[in-house]
Amino acid sequence: MNVTKVSISLALAGVALAAAAASLPSGLRAADHGDSPAVRVDTRLDINDVYVFQSPQTPTNTVLIMTVCPVAGITGPKQFTPGARYQFAIDTNGDAVENQTFTMVFGKPLADGHQAYTLTGPNRLKVRGTTDDLGVTAGTGGKVFAGIRDDPFFFDLIGFRRGLAFSAQTSRNFFDGLNTMSIVLEVPTASFDATNIGVWARTFKGRKQVDRMGRPAINTVLIGAAKKDAFNAGMPRNDVAAFKTEMVANLKAAPLSRSDTDANALAAILLPDILTYDTSNSGGFLNGRKLTDDVIDAELGILSNNVVTTDFVGNDSTFLQVFPYLGVVN
């Protein structure tokens, strides 16, 4: 018996950024792809990933990206839900309550398959555009894009399902060649009126909040199945009161078996579920999240106490250095 492999399996089973016991690809669960029952009813409202980073094209701007609808064009539609709200929430004073919001609402698909949309935001921002249009500006110095793009997430999901069989020889990116629906917003950083901000994305159908996400895999990995829908329907300002006990218990339980001190310290970092970002710092995760950041490796190390630090998978996308930065569709 391979003792090293057994120790790694005990440390990480259920910890990698997927609850990958479900079937693939329709049962895909990685990062936040398909992380609760409610988001799988209409996958167009399922937030996969959230990114916040300094614009490589205009360093005085900040880029916000939300991807939704995993495996778009195969098991998911190549569109957004008409009439639903796709929203970025921005906390500018550290109280886990949004001070600014940017909201996208899409119309029904047109004859050519595209959708008209309206973006609203701070300072009476109101922009109209059409999906896949690269020429839409959003206020002074701002830009907006919505449409299908290469899924920027990367992870050896199959290796995980095979007992954490990660190796430089066999690991591969399950998301290679898959697409997702994406919303990209670039805004002048000065418009936040703050150096340190918190960002999360959320989707609404009517008055119901269907999904929300800040950091990757918080709900997927550290919230129990019975509370996943409640987590996605919740608000960050309530996270500590509503979910810290649950998170600490899951961190202390086998197979993680973190000490009470470690579990509480991790929960204090990971809750509320907000992607924190120092706008003066161009570094990546945990400071915001860049497209190239290997969040799998980072979180494997964090959650396993450095028992495992990599899945040996790198990014497959060819990211652009100009807006909208995401790779083109496969």
Order of alpha helices (4+ residues) and beta strands (2+ residues): alpha-beta-beta-beta-beta-beta-beta-beta-alpha-beta-beta-beta-alpha-alpha-alpha-alpha-beta-alpha
